[in-house]
Structure formats: structure tokens, C-alpha cells
Amino acid sequence: MRERPLPGIGDAPAGGARNLFFALCPGEGTRDAIAAQAERLKRGHAPRGRWIKPHRYHLTLHFLGTHAHLPDALVAAALAAGDEVRASPFEFALDRAGSFANRSIPWWLGCARPDAGLAMLHDGIAAALRAGGRRIRNGKRLVAHVTVLRDADRALPPTPIEPISWPVAEFVLIDSLLGEQASHAVLRRWPLRA
């Protein structure tokens, strides 16, 4: 995932769209462990679908919408909200696999129980967005997960996995280009400080 300076945000290429969201990106060791677990799921269940490439693994904290053009005001508000968040570093574990019952049947790795540090970061971003006058799209509780497969041909029942430790020292704002030229660009990183 590359970090991109702010100039250049704008229209998506023809046929593309952009997602804007706050997220956690795994470090190399965590990313490798997620990829290894995804490979075990692939070998053990042999589903058809689109496997996510490891460099695109992330855990979405707040989704800010899909746009043909990223509104400058939304990007500015998101950057200002991120600047206001104060949270300490923490660690949590991905300890189960499963899927969501929607039309694309995504398979994911997630947490059996929400982590307090993760919930505090999620809530802190939501509070900063609201303080800046932004409505929160996903007002429900955080369902912490990393998607590893999209458009699966069947559901995956909740399955315990060997826990994957995820130390968290920062969160990011991502501009995700969808479609044939799919890519993630980090617009800004915010370190967590004790």
C-alpha cells in the first residue's frame, strides 16, 4: 500500500469509483500470518471467489462512502478528525474465521470478542467526525474483521483459528480505487501515543 500526497485526489478513472475510510493496516508479520491463514482456508475449503492480495489487507474502522469523485470537504473533514484522535497503542488478536450473509459473501478473519483498545479507537474517530459535523454512516458497533475472500460461492460458518496477534501503533485514512485499476493509497497516518 503506497502513501500518496494529497494533490491528485479527484476523479476516478472511467469505470472506477473510490472508497474513503479509516483503517488499520497490518504490519509485515501480521500480514504474513493473515495470508498463511487465508491459504489454509483456501486449501481446506476450496471455495471459488476472488482472494484479496495481502498488500490490500486492512481492518476498516469507519467507512466514509463510495464516490466517483472524492469531495474535498469530506477529505478535509476526515483529515481534521484524524488529527483530533488521541489513543494509546494496543494489541488484539484475530481468532476466528467466518463470512457475512450478503450478496458478495465475503470471508474474513475477525475477533470473537471486541478488544477494548480497538473499541476506544473506533469510538474516538466517530466522536471526532461528529464534532466536525460529519454524520457517521456505520453507527452500529464495530465488527472487527479483515476480508480475505470476496464473492465466495458459499458461506463459511464461524470457525476458530490459531490467534493472530496484531500490535497497533497507528491508524490511517485510505483512498481505495475500485475496479480494474484497484489500489489503496494512504492519505495520512496517525501514530498512537501512550
PyMOL commands that set and color helices and strands:
alter all, ss='L'
color gray80, all
select helices_A, chain A and resi 28-45+54-56+72-84+116-131
alter helices_A, ss='H'
color red, helices_A
select strands_A, chain A and resi 2-3+18-24+50-51+59-67+90-99+107-110+145-150+159-168+170-177+183-191
alter strands_A, ss='S'
color yellow, strands_A
deselect
rebuild
show_as cartoon
